[in-house]
Amino acid sequence: MANGETTNVQTLIRHPMESGFVRDAKGEFIPAHFIQELTFEYDGRKVFVADWGTAVSKDPYVKFSFKGGNKGGDLKVRWIDNKGETDTTRVKIQ
């Protein structure tokens, strides 16, 4: 949501975020699988960057604000995880 000169962002990211320290029903460790870098860009400018590790929970919720952003503008969200998987999406600022 854009509010004057500040844009407030809230998002839920679907990802298992496995630490590698949890065991399955057979007692074997579930392999680590977690987001390493999360980036939000507005108008080609990085407005939020997070370097994550194994301590972030499943399906993380992210909330932050940044200066700038216009209603109807595009916010690009991208992540890469420890297995090399990536996801990118664009959302319209409301």
N, C-alpha and C positions, 0 to 999 in steps of 0.2 A: 504494500500500500504506500503510495506517495503522499506526503503531507508537507506542502511547502518545499523547503529545501532539504528535508530529510526523508529518506525512503526506509521503511521498516520491512524486513524480510523474515518470513517464517516458512520453514520447509521440513518435511519428513523424508528421509532418504531410505529407501528399501535396500537393505544389505544385511547379510548374516552376521558380520563383524565377529567372527570366531577368533578367540584368543590363541588357540592351540594348547590351552591348559585344561580344557574340559573333556571329560570322557563320555563316550557314547554308552548305550545299554550293554554292550559287550565288554566294557571296561577299557576300550582303546581310545587313545587321544583323537579328538576331531582336529584335523589339520587347520592351522591358522589361515584365516581368510578375512582380511580387513582393509578398509579404505586407508590409503597412505596420504593422499593429498586431495583436498577438496577446494575448488576455486569457484568464485562467483565473479563475473565480469559484467560491467555496464559500460556501453559505448567504447569497448576496447580497453577499458581500464579495470584492473583488478581492484575490487572493492572489499573482498574477504578471501583470505587464504588460510586453510587449516592443515597442519601436518599432524596426522593422527597415527596412533599405534594400536596396540591390542586392548587398551583400557576403555575404549569407547563401546557403548552397548549396541545391541542389535537395533536396526532401523533407527538410526540417530535422528534426533530433532535438533534443528539449528535455527537460532533466532539472533538477528543482529540488525543494525541500522547503518546507513551510510549517507553522506552528504551528496546531494544531487539526485538525479533520477526524475524522469517525467512520466506522468500517467500515460500508459500506452507504449512506453519504451520497452526494449528487450533486455532481459537479464539472462545471461548465459551461465549455466551451472554445469560443472564438469568434475568428475572424480576419477581417480585411478587407484586400483588396489594392489596388494602384494603379489597377486597372481598375474598382473598385467592387464586385467580386465578394466574397461573404462565405460563410462556413460556420460553423455552430454545431452542437455536439454535446454530449451529456451522458453522463458515464460514472459508474459506481458505484465508490466507493472500496473496495478489497479489503483 
